[in-house]
Amino acid sequence: MRIVLVGPPGAGKGTQAAYLAKNLSIPHISTGDLFRANISQGTELGRRAKSYMDAGDLVPDEVTIGMAKDRMEQADAENGFLLDGFPRNVSQAEALDQMLKSEGMKLDAVLDLEVPEEEVVKRIAGRRICRNDSSHVFHVTYSQPKQEGVCDTCGGELYQRADDSEDTVRNRLDVYHTQTEPIIDHYRAQGLVVTISALGAVTDVTERAMEALRRLKGEQ
């Protein structure tokens, strides 16, 4: 299957993408991973992306699209892929449509993870990261440390990242509503959108998504 995963920040896209890609035996293609790989490998697209990023500018759509195209043409993506973080706006979605059409391919589904806005704010603004090791993550509501402000694993100080503050989260949501949400309407017009609730346990959300995809596949 060829799937695009969409949803607001804090919806758990990265986590769900990893589970779904494994269950479906297709590669998980994440925009963040594409950027890191191209920059670390020193590709032409990576060098172009880095020049914009170093200047504090947004990377142009054509560079992001080029990276995605290169990745989707690799052998492991021949029988499908799951795109996470791309397309990010309608012009990227239109470019993806054309790219697939030129290869005689099409998307099977656009999986929309739905989370109420206040839950997104609660999820992200409540995160606390260990200063010693950023992989040690706690939450003021869902995963509290035994001692407030202290990492259970190594005793390091827990802090809130600047981009996890409530104001920043709300700004990120505004950007999502303005730039990314319109792609849902773009794909809904093609009959590709499947919306599921991303509330509850990770495994429950994955099963909901798999069931929705099974139903969609059965209808085609």
N, C-alpha and C positions, 0 to 999 in steps of 0.2 A: 504494500500500500504506500501511496505517496500522501503524506499528511502534513498540514501546517498547524502548529499549536499556537493559540493566541490566548490572551488573558492579561489582566492588570498586573502591575508589580505586586509581589506577595501572594500570587495565586498558586504558587508551587509548580510553575512550568518546568523548571529544571529537573526537579525531583520526578515529576510525572513523565517527562520526556525520557528519562533514563529507564524507568520501569516499562513504559510502553514500547520503546525501541527494543528492549530485551525480549519482551513478550511476543513482539511481531517479527523479531529477527531482521530488523532493518537498522541502519546507522542513525544515530542521533546527531543532527547537524545544528550546532549552536553558533550563533553569530560571534559570541565572545570567544569560543574556541577557534573559529575561523580567523579572527583578527590576531589572536595570540600565535597561531601556527604560522600564518603568513609573515608576521613581523619577525618571529624567531628564526624562520627559514630564510629571511631576507629576499623574499620574492618581490617582483616588480610591484605587484598590488600591495604587498606588505609595506614596502618602502613609501609608496604613495600614501597609504593610510597613516603611517607613522608621522609623515611630514605634517599632515592636517592635525593629528592628535597632539603632537608636540607644540603646535601653534595655538592649541585650545579651540580649534575649529571642528565642526561636525565633518565626518568623513562623507564625501559625496556618494549619492546612491549608486553611481556607475561603478565605483570601487567595490562597494559591498556586493553589488549584483555580480560583478566579475568573480569575486571570491566564492560566492555561492555556486555559480555556474561551474567553476573548476572542481569544486567539491562534489557536486551532484553527478559529474561526469566520471568520477572514479568507480572502479570495478565493484566495490562493495555496495554502491548505491544503485546498481543496475536494476534490482528488483524492488526498489522502494527506498524511502527515507522519511525521517521525521524532522521537519524544520522548526527550530525554536529560536525566536528573535528575528526571523526573516520570513516574509516581508514585514517591514515596520511601518510602511505607509502605502497609500494607494498606488503611487507611481512604481514602487518596488513590486507590488502585487501584479500590476499590469505587465511589468518586465518579466516576471516569473511566468505569467500566462503565455507570453510570446515565446519565451525560452523553451517551455515544455511543448508548446504547439509545434515549434520548429523541429523538435526531436520526435514528434508523433506520440507524445505522452500527455497525460493530464493528471490533475490532483484527484484523489479519491475522497478526501474529507478535510474540512477545516474544523478542528476541535477547539471550541470556545470554553475556557474554564471560567466559570462565573463565581465571583465572590463579592458580597456587599462591601461598599466602600469603607464603612467603619471597621469592618473586620480586617481589611487590608491595612488600615492605619494601625490597628491594634497589633496585628502580626509583626509589622516591620518596626514600628516605634517601640515595641516592647523588647526587641532583641538587645542582648548584651554580649559583647565579644571580649575574650581574654586578651590583654595586652601582650602576653608572652607568646600566645599561639592562637591565631585567628580561626583555627579549626575548632577551638573550644567555644561553643556558642550556647547561650542560655536565653531564657525568656522570662520576663517578670510575671507572666501569667501561666504559660504552658510548660515551662521547664526551669523552675526556679532553682538557683544554687542553694546548697545547705546553709551557707552564710551569705547574707546580702552583700553584693559587690565583690565577692571572692570566688575565683574559679575552683570548682570541686576537684578538678584534675591536677592542677599544678600550683594552686594558691595565688595565681596572678590576679591583678586588678581587673575587674570587669568594667567595661565602659560602653557608652552608646556612640556608634559612629555618627559623624556629622550628617552623612546622607541617609541616616535612619531616623532623624528627628521628624516630629510630626509635620512641621511646615514643609520640609523637603519632600516627605512622602506625598503630601497633598499636591505639591507642585508636580511631582512625577505622575500622579494620577491625572492632573490637568493635561500634561503632555500626552499621556496615553489616550485620553478621551478625544483630544484634538487630532493627533496624528495617526494613531494605530487603530482605534475603534472603527473608523470609517472602512477599514478593509473587511470588517465583518459584513457590512452591507454589500460591499463589492462581491464577496463570495456567496452571500445569501441569495443574491440575484441569480447565481449559477447553481443554486440548490445544493451547496456543499457544506453548509454550516450545521454542526451538531453542537448544541449547548448543553453542558452538564454542570452540576453544582460541584465546586471544589472545596466544599465544607466537609469536615469530618476527617477520619483517619486516612492516611496516605493510601493504604491498601484498598479502602472503600472507594476512594476517588478513582484509583486505577481500574477497579472492577467495573465501576460505572462507565468509565471511558471505553473499556474493552467491549462491554455489552452494547454501547451505542454504536461503536464501529462495526461490530458483528451484525447488528440490525441493518446498518447502512449498506454493508456489503451484500447482505441477503436481498436487499431491495434492488440492487443494481443488476 
